Each structure stands twice: as C-alpha cells, then as structure tokens.
Amino acid sequence: MKIASIGGSNSIINGSFIYTLKEVENISINNKGIGGTNSLHGMINIIKYKLIEIYDCLFHSYFSNDNNHYANGLFTNQNIILIKKSLIMTISM
C-alpha cells in the first residue's frame, strides 16, 4: 500500500504515527508534512504532488495548526484571497 502524509509537526516528529507506520511491512509512505502550516498549505501540496491520484491513502493532519491559525486571526479575508490565488497558480502548473 502506498500512503502519502501531509500535516503539521505531529506528522514529522520522531515517534509520530507516520514513523510507526514506516515500520509496517508492505507499506510505503511519502511524508510531505511541514511543521507550523495549516490545511490550506496541505491543499496546495495535494495538488502540486498529485497525492490523490498517486497514493492509495492520504493522511491529512492539521487540526492543531488550523485551530491555532484561526484563534490568532490568521484566516482573514485578505489571506484567503492570497491563498485562493496560490491555489489557482498551483493548479495551472
């Protein structure tokens, strides 16, 4: 089984569930996680790396970072517009 993973720091730290799964036989994992990011960054990676088309399973782990970004006011209308432009540029690549 081919698995892709995107997410915040919980997906990249040693001892995370991703590192545990890497030890399971017949599973290959491509970890595109980056700490300190949110699910909007994950959407860009899903498109950029064609994760849904290539992999059997996708782990999406941004809950903590999404809550933090929302609580700190980082999801403003201006930021959403910039993110939308980024997604459009990524899709057209």
C-alpha positions as a Markdown table, in Angstrom:
| # | Residue | x | y | z |
|---|---|---|---|---|
| 1 | Met | 0.0 | 0.0 | 0.0 |
| 2 | Lys | 1.2 | 3.5 | -0.9 |
| 3 | Ile | 0.4 | 6.2 | 1.7 |
| 4 | Ala | 1.0 | 9.9 | 1.5 |
| 5 | Ser | 1.0 | 12.1 | 4.6 |
| 6 | Ile | 0.6 | 15.9 | 4.9 |
| 7 | Gly | 0.4 | 17.8 | 8.1 |
| 8 | Gly | 1.9 | 19.9 | 10.8 |
| 9 | Ser | 4.7 | 18.9 | 13.3 |
| 10 | Asn | 2.8 | 15.9 | 14.5 |
| 11 | Ser | 3.4 | 14.3 | 11.2 |
| 12 | Ile | 7.1 | 14.9 | 11.1 |
| 13 | Ile | 8.4 | 14.4 | 14.7 |
| 14 | Asn | 10.2 | 11.2 | 15.6 |
| 15 | Gly | 7.8 | 8.8 | 17.3 |
| 16 | Ser | 4.8 | 10.1 | 15.4 |
| 17 | Phe | 2.2 | 7.7 | 13.8 |
| 18 | Ile | 3.9 | 8.2 | 10.4 |
| 19 | Tyr | 7.2 | 6.9 | 11.7 |
| 20 | Thr | 5.4 | 4.0 | 13.3 |
| 21 | Leu | 3.7 | 3.1 | 10.1 |
| 22 | Lys | 7.0 | 3.2 | 8.2 |
| 23 | Glu | 8.0 | 0.0 | 10.1 |
| 24 | Val | 5.0 | -1.9 | 8.8 |
| 25 | Glu | 5.8 | -4.3 | 6.0 |
| 26 | Asn | 4.3 | -3.7 | 2.5 |
| 27 | Ile | 3.6 | 0.0 | 3.3 |
| 28 | Ser | 5.5 | 2.8 | 1.7 |
| 29 | Ile | 5.0 | 6.3 | 3.0 |
| 30 | Asn | 5.8 | 9.6 | 1.3 |
| 31 | Asn | 5.7 | 12.3 | 4.0 |
| 32 | Lys | 5.1 | 15.8 | 2.7 |
| 33 | Gly | 4.5 | 17.2 | 6.2 |
| 34 | Ile | 5.9 | 20.5 | 7.4 |
| 35 | Gly | 5.6 | 21.9 | 10.9 |
| 36 | Gly | 3.7 | 25.2 | 11.5 |
| 37 | Thr | 1.5 | 25.0 | 8.5 |
| 38 | Asn | -2.2 | 24.6 | 8.1 |
| 39 | Ser | -4.6 | 22.7 | 5.9 |
| 40 | Leu | -4.6 | 25.3 | 3.2 |
| 41 | His | -0.9 | 24.6 | 2.7 |
| 42 | Gly | -1.9 | 20.9 | 2.6 |
| 43 | Met | -4.3 | 21.6 | -0.2 |
| 44 | Ile | -1.5 | 23.1 | -2.3 |
| 45 | Asn | 0.6 | 20.0 | -1.7 |
| 46 | Ile | -2.2 | 17.7 | -2.6 |
| 47 | Ile | -2.5 | 19.4 | -6.0 |
| 48 | Lys | 1.2 | 20.0 | -6.5 |
| 49 | Tyr | 2.3 | 16.4 | -5.8 |
| 50 | Lys | -0.9 | 14.8 | -7.2 |
| 51 | Leu | -1.3 | 12.9 | -3.9 |
| 52 | Ile | -4.8 | 11.7 | -4.5 |
| 53 | Glu | -4.0 | 10.4 | -8.0 |
| 54 | Ile | -0.8 | 8.5 | -7.0 |
| 55 | Tyr | -1.5 | 7.1 | -3.5 |
| 56 | Asp | -3.9 | 4.6 | -2.0 |
| 57 | Cys | -4.4 | 6.6 | 1.2 |
| 58 | Leu | -3.8 | 10.2 | 2.3 |
| 59 | Phe | -3.3 | 11.3 | 5.9 |
| 60 | His | -4.3 | 14.9 | 6.5 |
| 61 | Ser | -3.2 | 16.1 | 9.9 |
| 62 | Tyr | -3.6 | 19.9 | 10.5 |
| 63 | Phe | -6.2 | 20.1 | 13.3 |
| 64 | Ser | -4.0 | 21.8 | 15.9 |
| 65 | Asn | -2.4 | 24.2 | 13.5 |
| 66 | Asp | -5.8 | 25.1 | 11.9 |
| 67 | Asn | -7.2 | 25.9 | 15.4 |
| 68 | Asn | -4.1 | 28.0 | 16.2 |
| 69 | His | -4.2 | 30.0 | 13.0 |
| 70 | Tyr | -8.0 | 30.6 | 13.4 |
| 71 | Ala | -7.6 | 31.7 | 17.1 |
| 72 | Asn | -4.8 | 34.1 | 16.2 |
| 73 | Gly | -6.8 | 35.8 | 13.3 |
| 74 | Leu | -4.6 | 34.5 | 10.5 |
| 75 | Phe | -7.6 | 33.4 | 8.4 |
| 76 | Thr | -8.5 | 37.0 | 7.3 |
| 77 | Asn | -10.3 | 37.8 | 4.0 |
| 78 | Gln | -7.1 | 39.2 | 2.6 |
| 79 | Asn | -5.2 | 36.0 | 3.4 |
| 80 | Ile | -8.0 | 33.9 | 1.9 |
| 81 | Ile | -7.7 | 35.9 | -1.3 |
| 82 | Leu | -3.9 | 35.3 | -1.4 |
| 83 | Ile | -4.4 | 31.6 | -0.7 |
| 84 | Lys | -7.0 | 31.3 | -3.5 |
| 85 | Lys | -4.5 | 32.9 | -5.9 |
| 86 | Ser | -1.9 | 30.5 | -4.8 |
| 87 | Leu | -4.2 | 27.5 | -5.4 |
| 88 | Ile | -5.1 | 28.8 | -8.9 |
| 89 | Met | -1.4 | 29.2 | -9.8 |
| 90 | Thr | -0.6 | 25.7 | -8.4 |
| 91 | Ile | -3.4 | 24.1 | -10.4 |
| 92 | Ser | -2.3 | 25.7 | -13.6 |
| 93 | Met | 1.3 | 24.4 | -13.3 |
